[in-house]
Amino acid sequence: MLRVLWLLLAVWGAVHPMYWFVSFLSANGWDVGLMIDAWFVNASTTALTWDLTISAVVLTVWVLAEVSVRRNWEALLAIPATFLIGVSCGFPLYLWFRSRPVV
């Protein structure tokens, strides 16, 4: 049951932020540079950007450390999911991979 929850959270963590990214880019001519500038427009957004960036790096280190021990190579897919979509997708996706039954 928990494994299904991780997968549902990963899908939600992919779809919900992507909706806002696509909305922003559609309204601003698909200018990725403008979106990145918006991440640093004030102290609040800058703090959130750095908080998520640090969390993404920590998750990456954790994934790499655990994959080297557990040999769960598919779990490496959580790294590009984290940096291309966000921590809200990459983290529950990693937990989904990690919680698979051991054979």
SEZAKE-823174 format. One record per residue (C-alpha): residue number from 1; x, y, z; residue in one letter. Coordinates in nm, 3 decimals, padded with zeros to 5 digits, always signed. Layout:
<rs>
    k       xx       yy       zz  r
  NUM        X        Y        Z  A
...
</rs>
This chain:
<rs>
    k       xx       yy       zz  r
    1  +00.000  +00.000  +00.000  M
    2  +00.279  +00.243  +00.090  L
    3  +00.454  +00.164  -00.238  R
    4  +00.144  +00.274  -00.430  V
    5  +00.136  +00.597  -00.227  L
    6  +00.500  +00.671  -00.323  W
    7  +00.416  +00.626  -00.690  L
    8  +00.105  +00.845  -00.666  L
    9  +00.306  +01.116  -00.490  L
   10  +00.575  +01.096  -00.760  A
   11  +00.313  +01.142  -01.032  V
   12  +00.156  +01.432  -00.844  W
   13  +00.503  +01.577  -00.787  G
   14  +00.561  +01.564  -01.163  A
   15  +00.223  +01.685  -01.291  V
   16  +00.143  +01.966  -01.049  H
   17  +00.472  +02.161  -01.076  P
   18  +00.490  +02.094  -01.450  M
   19  +00.149  +02.260  -01.493  Y
   20  +00.287  +02.579  -01.339  W
   21  +00.614  +02.563  -01.534  F
   22  +00.430  +02.520  -01.864  V
   23  +00.182  +02.796  -01.772  S
   24  +00.466  +03.037  -01.697  F
   25  +00.658  +02.947  -02.011  L
   26  +00.347  +02.967  -02.231  S
   27  +00.269  +03.313  -02.100  A
   28  +00.629  +03.433  -02.144  N
   29  +00.726  +03.291  -02.482  G
   30  +00.907  +02.982  -02.357  W
   31  +01.194  +03.194  -02.227  D
   32  +01.364  +02.962  -01.977  V
   33  +01.606  +03.239  -01.880  G
   34  +01.313  +03.454  -01.769  L
   35  +01.183  +03.168  -01.555  M
   36  +01.523  +03.127  -01.390  I
   37  +01.535  +03.503  -01.328  D
   38  +01.193  +03.475  -01.160  A
   39  +01.335  +03.219  -00.918  W
   40  +01.561  +03.495  -00.780  F
   41  +01.325  +03.793  -00.800  V
   42  +01.313  +03.847  -00.421  N
   43  +01.447  +03.704  -00.096  A
   44  +01.154  +03.464  -00.056  S
   45  +01.186  +03.303  -00.399  T
   46  +01.565  +03.298  -00.370  T
   47  +01.540  +03.115  -00.036  A
   48  +01.297  +02.861  -00.181  L
   49  +01.517  +02.810  -00.488  T
   50  +01.822  +02.742  -00.272  W
   51  +01.622  +02.521  -00.034  D
   52  +01.509  +02.302  -00.325  L
   53  +01.854  +02.303  -00.485  T
   54  +02.021  +02.188  -00.164  I
   55  +01.749  +01.925  -00.114  S
   56  +01.808  +01.799  -00.469  A
   57  +02.183  +01.767  -00.406  V
   58  +02.124  +01.585  -00.075  V
   59  +01.878  +01.347  -00.241  L
   60  +02.129  +01.280  -00.519  T
   61  +02.406  +01.196  -00.271  V
   62  +02.167  +00.967  -00.081  W
   63  +02.054  +00.790  -00.399  V
   64  +02.414  +00.737  -00.512  L
   65  +02.522  +00.609  -00.169  A
   66  +02.233  +00.366  -00.140  E
   67  +02.249  +00.246  -00.500  V
   68  +02.618  +00.162  -00.456  S
   69  +02.526  -00.064  -00.162  V
   70  +02.186  -00.201  -00.267  R
   71  +02.266  -00.234  -00.640  R
   72  +01.918  -00.102  -00.721  N
   73  +02.029  +00.056  -01.049  W
   74  +01.678  +00.158  -01.158  E
   75  +01.667  +00.394  -00.861  A
   76  +01.920  +00.613  -01.043  L
   77  +01.625  +00.737  -01.251  L
   78  +01.528  +00.946  -00.949  A
   79  +01.829  +01.173  -01.016  I
   80  +01.723  +01.306  -01.358  P
   81  +01.363  +01.319  -01.233  A
   82  +01.482  +01.540  -00.948  T
   83  +01.677  +01.784  -01.164  F
   84  +01.446  +01.787  -01.468  L
   85  +01.115  +01.793  -01.279  I
   86  +01.181  +01.858  -00.913  G
   87  +01.236  +01.715  -00.568  V
   88  +00.859  +01.668  -00.537  S
   89  +00.885  +01.401  -00.808  C
   90  +01.237  +01.265  -00.754  G
   91  +01.208  +01.195  -00.383  F
   92  +00.886  +00.988  -00.385  P
   93  +01.005  +00.819  -00.707  L
   94  +01.322  +00.710  -00.526  Y
   95  +01.116  +00.585  -00.231  L
   96  +00.902  +00.388  -00.476  W
   97  +01.213  +00.223  -00.624  F
   98  +01.360  +00.164  -00.277  R
   99  +01.045  +00.001  -00.142  S
  100  +01.021  -00.266  -00.409  R
  101  +01.006  -00.623  -00.278  P
  102  +01.346  -00.787  -00.238  V
  103  +01.384  -01.100  -00.448  V
</rs>
